[in-house]
Amino acid sequence: MKRGVFLNLKILLVLLFVVALPFLIMLGAGLMGEFLGCAMSGASMPDGLCGTLYTILMVVGWTSIGIVPLTVGAMLLYAAGVIVFFIGSMVVAGLRRTTLSPTIKGMGISTLVILVLAGLIGGGVLAVNWVQTDYVSRCEGLPEIAATGKQNGPLALGVKVPAGSEIEAYTVLAVTPGGELIFQLDKSYRGREPSWSTDGMQLAFAAQHWQTKLSTLHFADLQGNVGPALLADQTHVGDISWSPDGTHLLFEGISDEKAGELFFIKTDDNRTLPSSGRRQLTASKGMDSDPRLSPDGRQIVYASYRNGARDIHVMDSDGSNSRRLTRHAADDINPAWSPDGRWIVFASNRNSNRAMTNVYHLYIMAADGSNQCQLTQGEPSAWEPVWSPDGQWIAYTSWLQSELYLIRPNGQDGRTLPLPVSVDAVYTVDWAQAR
């Protein structure tokens, strides 16, 4: 019997090793890249050994999409075959009044034990997820739709448009709440991450140089006229948010230590500033992103990976008194304040299919992290939400989708906003109040 048990375990371990091998290779390549200080993300492939490690990660990652399901299927077929053969052998032995082979008995019993244990573990995971979804995170009420007294102005969209060359692919559109075009920025800016000032008079956006990949920070007026760069030659500028008084911009940039951090910069300098013109707000070694200033300017909500999972945090506007609002193993990202500062909408993949972890939904919670409620359902994914100035709508995008989506804060009346020009994808959105 022992021989059958060991033989069965050897075969299953070989199949399990085949499943784990791609992940072990990617883990090794990632750790080596971390040890060498390789930049393993970005628009261009690194050189030398870092480039080789990058290639290994990409090739093995894509290959595993086919290898892992096939191997898991082979394991299930093998286990099913062993059980069928075991039961058949028992029937034959009973009819012939003979004893069952110890090898067959060992393989059959060990396979049954493994399947029972796998079922118990899987059932436990599903039970925990069910309890957490239906009890721990049970929605206690979506926000009431209260008028703010503000009028909705133009929306600014960071989009990818059809083009004959990559240099013309990215731009920023300004459209009315009805979907009519106000202006489209010159595509040579490769504009991204648009953000309206509180009074709706200026649009800040990040531009990226085609060859150097360096970013600059620009302002545009309501006619789409672009002024000189305020912040020039940065490795990265993104996730821009205005202070309520319009004197500062909060954004995500790259620190001198080559890590993504949060920064403030004054908007009234009227001159191009080097990186020294920034005031660094965090020192998390690239753990923080998606910053948004509260309507009163006193708090910043942001996403952070500092606790081992990407959760939503809030801190005072000077960078102190950081508090964690969500606690979940999934990704909680893209937080945005309601106009009255009482609610926060964010994106998360916490309740998506485990095989489709890139499917995100919108959630709403109170500003203290309570009353976390799922807002959108199904597909496509929901990203980059922003509240309308009048408080009646939430606009959001979907990864690689060519439409802009709207939904009420209570989860009702979902719809799409027709766009005035053809786009390949909508990446980010911001909503200004009317003048």
N, C-alpha and C positions, 0 to 999 in steps of 0.2 A: 504493500500500500504506500509506503514511503516513497518508493521509486516513482509511482504515479503522481504523487503530490509534487515532488521535486521537478519532474519532467514538465508538469503543467505550469509550475511557477517560472521555470526557465523560459518557456515559450511566451508567457504573458509578460515577463520582464523584458524580453527582447523587443516585443511589440511596443511596450511602454517606453523603452529607450528610444525607439524610432520616433515616437511622438514627442519626447522631450528633447531630442537632439537639436532641432532647429532653434529652440529657445535657449539651450545651453550655448550654442554657437553665437547667437545674438547677444546673450549675456556676456560671454567672453569678449566679443568685439567691442561692446559698449564699455565694459570696464577698462579694456586696454585704451580705448579712445579717451576715457576720463583720465586715466593715468598720464597719457601723453598731452592732455590739454587740447584735444582736437575739438574744433567747432563742427559738431555733427548735425547741425540744422542750419537752414538758410537757403538762399537762392542759388548758390553755386557750390560745386563739389570741392572739398578740400584737396590739397596736393599731397603727394608722397604717401607715407604709410597711413596717414589719416584718410586719404582718399581710398586706399585699399580697404580699410576697416568700414568706411561708409558704404562701399560697394558690397561688401559681405553682408552688412545689415540689410541693404535693400534687396539683394538677390535671395538671401535666405528667408527674409520676411515674406516676400511674394511667393516663394516656393512653398513655404509652410502652409499657405492657404489651401494648396492641394494635398500636400503630404499628410497633414494632421487629420483632416476628415477621412481620408482613405484608410489611414492606419487605425483610427478609432473604429471605423466600420469593420476593418479586418478583425480587431479584437472582439467586437460584439458577435461577428459571424463565427469566430473560433469558439467563443464561450457557448453560443447557441448550439454549434455542432457537437461540442463535448457533451452537453446536457442531453441532446437528442440521442447520441451514441450510447451514453450511460443508461438512459431509460430503456433504449432498445435492447441493450445487452442484458439488463435485468429481466426484461420480459422473456428473452430467449433462454436465459439461464433457468428461469422458473419453469418454462415449458419443458426443457430438457432435464429438469431436476438436477442441475449441476451448480457449482459455486461460481460466483462472479470473479473474474480475474482481479487480483489485488491492484494491478496497475490501473485497470479501468476504474475500479472503485476509488482509488486515490485521486485520479484525475477528476472524476465526477463530483465527489464530495468536496474537494478543494475548490472547484469551480462554483459550486452552489454556495459555499461559504463566502467566496469573494463577491458573488453577485448580491448576496444578502447584505454584506457589509456596505457595498457600493450603494445599494438601495436605501439603507439606513442613513448613510451620509448625505446622499442626494435629497432624501426626504426631509432630513433635518435642515439642510440649507433652504429648501423651498418653504418649510414651515417658518423659519426665522424671517425670511423675506415677506411671507404673507402676514405674519404678526406685525412686522415693522410697517408694512404698507397699510394694513387695514386698522391698526390700533395705535402704534407709536406715532405715526405721521398722519393720523386721521385729520382731515380738514375740519376746522372748527368755524369756518366762515370766510368767504371771499370778501374783499373790500366793497363797501357801498360806493356807488358811483356818485360822487358829490361834485358839483360844479365848482371850479376854481375862480371863475370870473375872468379867465384869460381866453383869448381867441387863438385858434390854431393857425400858425403861419406855414411857411414852406418846409418841406422835408429835404434833407440832403442825403444822397445815397452814394456810397462808394461802390462802384460797379466795374465789371469787365465787359467791354463792348466788342462786337465783332470787328476784326481788323486784319489787314494783310500782313502786319508785322507786330511783334510783341511789344515794340516801343510805344505803340498806340493803343494797347489793349486796355489799360486801366485809366479811369477818369472819375470825376465827381459830377453828379447831376443834382440840380435844385428843381424841385417840382412842387406844385400847389397841392393842397390836401385832396383836390379832385383829380390829380394825376397829370396836370398840364405842365409842360416844360417852361421853366423860368430861365435857366441858363445851363450850359454844359461847359465845364472848364476845358481849356486847351489840353488835348490828350498828351502833349509832350511833357506835361508835369508829372504824368503817372500818379495822379492824385489819389490819396487814400485817407481813411479815418476822418471824415468831415465832422466838424462840431460847431454848432451855432453859438454865438454869444448870447447872454441872457436876454438882451434887448432885441435880438434877432437882426441886428444890423451888420454883423460880420460873421464870416465863415472861416474858421481855422481848419487847415488840412495839412497832411504830411505829403510831401512830394519826394519822389525817389529818382535819382540819376540813373539813366539807362545803363551806363557802363560801370561806374564805380559802385553802384548799389547804395550809396550814401543818401541819407535823408535830410531834407530841409523842412522848416516850418513856415507856412505862408498864410496870409489872410486874403480873402476875397470879399468884395462888397456885394450888394444885392443885384448888381448887373453882371456879376461874374468877372469883374476886373480884379486882377491879382497884383498885390504889391510885392516889394522885395522881401527876401527871406528874413525872418526874425532870428531863427536858429539854423545855422548852416553846417553841412558836412558832418552829420551825426550818423553813427552806425545804424541806428533805428529810432524812429519816432512813431508812437502809436497810442491808441486809447486816450484821445485828447478830451479834456473836460475843462470848461470855463468856471472860474469863480463867479459867484452871483454879482459882484460889483464890476466884473469885466477887467480887473487889473492883473489877473494872473491866469496862467494855464497850468493845469495838472496833466501830466502825460507819463507814459512808460517809455524809458530810454535805456541805453546801455551805459553802465558805469565805467569808470577807469579800470575796474577789475574785470571788465568784459562780461558782466552779468546784468541781466535786466532788472532795473529798479524803477521806482517812482520819483518823479521830479516836479518841481515848480519852476516857472519862469515868468517874469513880468512881461506884460503885453504893451507897456507904454514907453519902451526904450526907443522905438523908432529907428533901430539900427540892427545890423547883423551881429549876432553874438556868437562867440566860440562856445565850446562845451563848458568853459568856466562860468558862463552866464547862467547856468542852471543851479538850482538849489536841490541837492539830493535829499529825499524825504525818507527813504527806507534803505536798509543794508541787509537784504535777505538773500543775497547771492542768486538772484534770478527766480525767487520763489513767488513774487507778487506780480499781479497784472490786473487789467480791467478796472482801473480806478475811476470813481465817479464822485464828485463833490455833492454834498447834500444841498437842497434848495436854500438853506440858511448859511451855507458855507462853513459850518462848524465841524462837520464830519466827512470822512471819506469811506465809502464802501468799496471793496475790492475783493478779488479772488486770490487765494494764496495756497501754495503747496507746502507750507512750512510744517504742517503736522502730519505729513505722509500721505494725505489725500487732498485734492483741490477743493477747498471749502470757501464759503463767503465769510469775510471778516469786515469789521468796521473799526475805525480809529479816529481820533481827533485830527483836525486838519494840520496840526503841527507834527504828526507822526507818532504821538504818544497814545497811551491807553488803548492798545489794540485788543479787540474782543472777537471771539469766534462765534458766528451766528449759526452756521450749519455744521453738522457732524455726520458725515456719510462717506462710505468707501468709494462712492461714485464721484464723477466730476461735477462740481457746482461752479458755474462760471457766468460771466457777462451780467453782473448785477446792475440795476438801474433804479433810481429813486422815483417815487410818485411825486407829483408837483407839490403836495402838501408835506412831504417828508415822512409820512406815517407808514408807508409800505415800500417794499423792495421786490422787484420782479427779477428773476434770474433764470438761467438755462441749466438743465441737469440731465444726465443720462441714467439717473438712479432707478427708474422704473422701466427702462427699455429692455427689449429681449436680450438675454445674456450673449447671444450669438451676434447681436447687432448693437454693440456698445456705442456706436457713433450716432445712434438715434437719440436726439435730445428733445426734451419737452420744456415748456415754460412753467415756472412755479412762482407763486406769490407768498410772501411772508410779511408779518409785521416788522417794523424797524428794529425790534429787540430780538428777532429770530423766532418768535412764536407764530402759531397759526400757519404753518407751511402747507400750502395747498397747490395741487397740480392743476394747471390752467389749460394746457393743450393736450390733445390725445393723438395717437396714431402717428402716421408719417405725413409729410416729410419732417425732418428735424427742424426745431425752432431755435434760433440763435439771435444774439445781439438785440435784445428787446430794448425799446425806449418808450416812455410814456408821452402821450400827447399833452401839450400845455394845458388844455381844458380838463384833463383828467379822465376823459371819456373813452379813450382808446389806448391800446398798446400796439405799436408797430414792431415787426420783427422780420428777420430774414431766414432763409433756409440754405444750408450749405450747397453750393453749386446750382441753386435754383435761380431762375430768371424772373422771379416775381417777388413783390413785396406784400407781406401779409399783415392784416389788421384783426384785432380781437378786442372785445370789451374786457375790462378788468375783472368782471364776474364770470368770464369764460364763455360768454354768449356772442352770437352774431359774428362769427368768424368770416372773413372775406379776404379777397385780394384787391390790391390797388393797381389799376392798369397804369403802365408806364408809357411815356410818350415816345420813347426810342427803343430800338431793339437792343437787348442786353443778353450776354451769355450767363451772367451771374450777378447777384446782389450780395455784397459782403457786409456792409455796415450801413447804419441809418441813424440820423439824428433829426429832431423835430424842433423847430423854432416857434416862438409865439409871434402872433401878428403884431405889426407895429401899431 
